[in-house]
Amino acid sequence: MVIFTDGSWIPEIGAGAAAVMHGSDRKVTVSLPLHEVITNFKAELTGIDLAALLAQEVIESDIDQTTTGVAIFCDNQGALLWSAWPIGCVAGQALAVTNFFSLKTLKMPVILYWSPGHKGTNWQICWQKKLPTTHQKKNNTTLVPSFWRVSPKPDRGARSTLQRRRKRVAQALDALERGLASTIHQLRADHALLRKFLFKIKSVLDPRCASCGVWEIAHHFVLFFSRFQTQRSLFKRQLRGLKCGVNPNSFQSIMDKPKAMGEIGNYHVGSVVGKANGWGAQLQVLTLNLLVFFLHLIYSFAFTLVLVLLIYPFVFSSLYFFSFSHLALYDSAHDQMNVFPFSHILIFTYTLKKKNPPCGWQGHEVLQRRCFPKILEIPPGSKSGLAGKNLRPGEECLSARPNSSCHFWIGPCEILFFLLLTVR
């Protein structure tokens, strides 16, 4: 599908735009009254918007689905660029955004081409013959959006109507609080304290919105700012309830309606509250993270407690063995058996590795030589009373507790634990 568009503005007469489908008699034309604030650039943007509407009508009526793409030709490069990417466009921002979304929602590929106008080709001749009809005061459109359906009025009456509208807007703003009215004036002039304006005065380094990634201007703040989606839904619902002919999706229509000034003020206040709620939401997230952290600590403590309870018998028996158990070791230098606390054996084993045995242990060659002897051999004529017996680890050894004398069984777990400490 190939569509050619054009728009023009003639002083003292008016402006018009047209979209013509190549190879068919389908066309869309619209005439813009003189009292509307219009420029030639906006007329070109309107022509691209009409092309999108014409393409949508053809696609919906195409039962055979033979259309595989849309090609739109225009002789204004600026209108094509801003329709493809409406970021930073000041003049005709609302129309550029409308064109962008209209082309994106066609559900098929759309290609925008620039073509030099008034070159005398066949389609240009046909097109230029149809275009002058758009400057007539009779609105001879076949497919016109609702916001273009205005009835032409005499120049004098139109100017007086515009003055009355401005006066009503000023009166509506005067009824608001001074700071709020000043903010709305700044939004109307696109000089609000948004990032685009702050970037112009070199207060910020980036004019783009931190949430959306596009230039933060008044139009974006009112209609597209993602953080204020809840407030915007309520704002548009209230605008529709005013029944004053305001278009909730048009920034210019909202700013030109006196009855909408109060709703704009409420939206701005709600947006400020929304920022506070945003900090509140962050505080809630922080509180939730702290709660999860403390729950993790409680879980770790419970896991550690269960682990301690599981190994408690072994730990208790080991502590009991180290604290109260005594081992009998043979002293070959004096041919006698000496009873030592088990904790002293550990200390001696640790210091023996450093080749610095404590005083009083030099006579125990067996212990010094083997750290933990595999076999303690007692000579047959010893005075220990254990002559001729070989003591092995894990067997019965002479042990003594405080104020008592008995035999103590050294289990394999205790021996393994002792060996691990020795290796370390």
N, C-alpha and C positions, 0 to 999 in steps of 0.2 A: 504494500500500500504506500503510495507516494502522495504527500500533501504539501502544497505550497501555501505559505502564509505571508501576510504583509500587514502593516499598520502605519498610519500616517496621521498627522495633526496639521490642520490648516487654521491659522488665526482668524478670528471673527466668524468662523464657520463651524468648526467642531473637529472631532477626531473620529476615526473609524478603524476597524480591523476586519480581516477576512481570512478564511481558510478554504482552499479549493482542492478537491481531490482530483489528481491527474487521471485522465481517461474515464471520467465519470462526470455527471452533472451535479453531483453532491457538492454543496458548499454551505458555509456558515459565515454570515456577516453580522456585524453589530455596529451601531452608531452610538457615539458617546456624546451626551449633551454638552453644550458649551460651558455651563456653570460647574461642571465637574473639574476637579483639579487633575489635569491630565497633561502628559508630555508625549512627544513622539516615541520616546523609549518605552513608556508604559503602553502605548498603542501596539508596539512590536511585541511586547510580552503578552498582551491580550490576544494577538494573532496566534501565538504558539499555544495559548490556553484553548482557543477555539479549535485548533488542530487536534489537540488531545481529546476534546469532546467529540469532534467528528470521528476520530479513530475509534473511540469507545462505542459510538453509535453503530459504526460499520461492523465492528467485531461482534457486538451483541446480535446483530441481524444476519451475520454470516453463518448460515446453517451448515454449509458444506465445510466450513473451517479451512478455506483455501488461503487465508491470510497467514503468513508466517512471520511477518515483521512490519514495522512502520518506519518510513523515512520521511522526515520533516525538513523542508527547505525554507530558509529565511535569509534575508539580505542584511540582517543586523547581527554582527558577531557578538556584541555585548549581550543581547537578549538570549542568544544561544548559550553563551557561557554561563550566565546567571541562572538560566533554566536548568542547566545540567548540574550546577553546583552553587546553590544560592547562599553562599557564605561570604559575608562582607558586602553584600549588595545593599546600598542605602536607598537609592531611588527605586521605587517599585519592589521593595522587599517582599511585601505580601503576595504580589503577583508572581514573583520568581519562585517563592516557596510553593505556591499553588501549582505552578507548572511542574515543579520538581516532583511533587507527590502524584500529580495527575499522570505524568509519564511513567512513574514507577509502578503504578497500579494498573497498567494496561495488560499485564500478564503475557507480554510478548516483547521481544527485543525492539528497542526504539533507537534509531540513529538520527542525530541532528546534523544537517549539512548547511554549510554557508554557500549561498549562490549570489552572484552579483545581480542586482536588480536593474530593470529597465534596459535590457540588452537586446530586445527585439526578437527573441525566440518566439516560437508559436505559443508555448504555454504562458510566456510572459505577456504576450499580446492579449490573449484571452483573459488572463488574470487581471490585467490593468483595466480592461473594459468593465469587469465586474466590480472592481474595487471602488470607483467613484460613487457608486450607489450607496456606499456606507456613509457618505457625508450628507446625505439627505436627512431632513429632520424626521421623516417617517421611519420608525424602527421596523425595518423589513427583515428581521432575523428569522431563521428557521430553527436554530438551536441556540438558545441564549441562556446563560446562567442567571439565577434569580437576582444576584447582586448587580447585574447590568440592566435589569428591566426597570428603567426610569423613564418617566414621561417628559418630553422636552417642554421647556417653559420659555417665555420671553426673557430676554437678557436682564431687563430691569427687575422683573419679579424674582428671577433666580438669584440675583445678587442680594436682594432684600431678604430672601429666605436664608441664604448663607449667613448674612449678618445676624439674623434672629437666632440661628442655630448656635453661632459662636457666643452670642450674648447669653443664651441659656446654659451653655457649657461653663462659661465664666461664673454665672450665678450658682450653678451646682457646685463648682469648686469652692466658691466663697462660703458655702454652707458647711464645708468640711473643716476639720481641724487644720491649722495653718501649716504645720509640718507635713501632714498627709497631702494637702493640696499642693504644696511645693513639690513633693515627690511625684505626684501625677503629672504636674507641668513638666517635670524633667523627663518622665516617660514619654510624654507626647512629643517633646523636642529631641528625644533620643540622647539626652545629656544626663541621664541618671547615673548613679555611682555603680555602674556595671563595668565589667572588665574591658569591654571595647572602649568605653570613654576613658577609663583609668589608664588604658594603654596609650591613648592619644596624649594624655598629659604626663606620660612617663612615670606613673605611679606603680604600675605592675609591668612585669616582663612578658606576659603572655595574655593576649586578648581572648583566648578561648575559655569556654566554660569548663570548670573542673569536673563536672559530672557528665556532660554530654560531648565535650570535645569540639564544639562549634563556637563561633564568635558569640559572645554574651552581649546581646543588644536587648533593647526594650521589647521588640517583637518576640524574641526567644524567651525572655523572662516571663512574659504574660501567657504565651501559648504553648511553649515546648519544654520548659525547664522540667527535667525528669524528677527532681527532688520534690517538687510541689504538685505532683500528680493528683493527690487527694484533694488539696485545696482547689486545684483547677477544675476538677469534676464538679465540685459544689459551686464554683464560680460560674461555670457555663450553665448549670442547671438554673441558677438564679437569674442569669441573663435571659434565658428562654422564658422564664416566668414574668419578665417585665412586659413582654408583648408590645415593644416599641419599635419593632423592625430591625433590631440589632442582630448582626450575624456573629454568633459566638466564636466562629473560626476566623474572623477577620479582625486584625489589629486596628486597622483604620476605622472600621465600622464601630468597634467598641469605644475608641477614643473620641469619636464624633457624636456619640449619643449622650445628651445631658443626663438622662435617667440612669446611665451606666456608671456615672462617676462614683456614686456611693458603693456600688458593687466592686469597682476597682479598688476603692479604699479598703473594703473588707478583705479583698483578696490579698492586698499588700500586707495588711495586719496579720492575716492568717499565714502568709508566707514567713513573716518574721517569727510568729509563734512556731511555725514548722521548723525553723532553724533551731529554736530552743528545744523542740521535741527531738530534733536530730541529735543534739547533745545528750538529751535524756536517754535516747535509744543507745547511744554509745556508752553511757553510764550503766545502762541495764546489761549490755554485753560484757562490760568489765566486771560487773557484779557476778554475772553468770560464770565468767572465767574463774573468778576467785572461788566461787562455790565448787566448781569442778576440781580446782586445785586442792581444796580442803578435803573433798571427798576422796581424791586420790591419796592424800596423806593418810586418811582414816583407813582406806583399803590396804595401804602398805603396812600400817601398824598392825592391822588385824592379821595380815598374811605373816608378818614376822612373829606375832604372838602364837599363831597356830604352829609355825615351824619350831618355835622354842618348846612348845608343849609336846611336839612329836619327838624331839631329840632330848627332852628333859631327863629321861632315865639314864641315858648314856652320859650326859653332861654331869648329872648328879653323882653317878658312880665314879666318873673320872676325878671330879673334885674331891670326893670322899677318899679315893685311892691316893691322890697326891697329898692330901692333908694329913691323913691318919695312918697310912700304910708305911711300914718299915721293911727294908730288905736286909738280909744277912749276906755279907760279902766276906770272902776269905782274905786275910792279910797274910801273904806268904812271907813277909819279912819277920813277922812276930809269931807266925804259926798260930793264928787265932781267928775267930769269926767275930766281926764287928757288925753291929746293927745300926743302919743309917736310915734317916727319913728319906722317903722317895724324892721329895723336893730337893734334897741335897744332891741326890744322884743326877737330877736334871741340871743343876747348876754346875756340877763337876763335869758332866758331859759337854756342856756348852763351852766352858772355859778350857777344856782339854783340847778342843779344836784350835784354840788360839795359842796352844802350847804354853799356857800359863796356869797350871793347876793350883788350886788354893792350898794353903798350908794345912798339914795334917793328912794329905792324901798321897804323899809321895811313896808310901810303903805299899800301896795297892797296885802291884805290877800288873796283875791280871786285868783289872779295870782300866788302868792306864793304857795297856797294850791293845785291848779289844773294845774299849768304850762300853759295850754291853756284851759281856762274855757269853759265848754260846754254851760253854760248860764250865762250871766252877768246880774244879777238882780239889778235894780236901785230902791231904796225905793221911795214910793209915794211922800214924802215931800222933795226930793232932789232939789238942786239948779242947776242941770245940764240942766234942760229943757227937760229931757227925762224921767220924772217921770211916773211910771206905765208901762214903756215899757221893754220888755225882748229882749235882743239882742242875737241872736244865730249865730254861725259860718255859713257863707254862705249867711247871710242876710245883709241888709243894715246897715252899721256902720258909725258913724261920723268920717270923715276923713278930713285931711287938707293937702294941698300942700303949697309950698312957695307962699306967697302973695295971697292965695286964700282959699276959704272955700267951700267944696262941699261934696257930698256923693260918696263913692267909693265901687264898687261891688267886694267882695272877692270871686273869683271863686273856684270851687272844686279842680282844678289842683293845684292852689297855696296853698290851705289848705293841700292837700296831700303831696306836696313837703315840706311844712313847718313841717308836722308831721314826715316825713322821717328824716329830719335834726334833729328833736327833739329826735327821737329814737336813732339815731347814737350818 
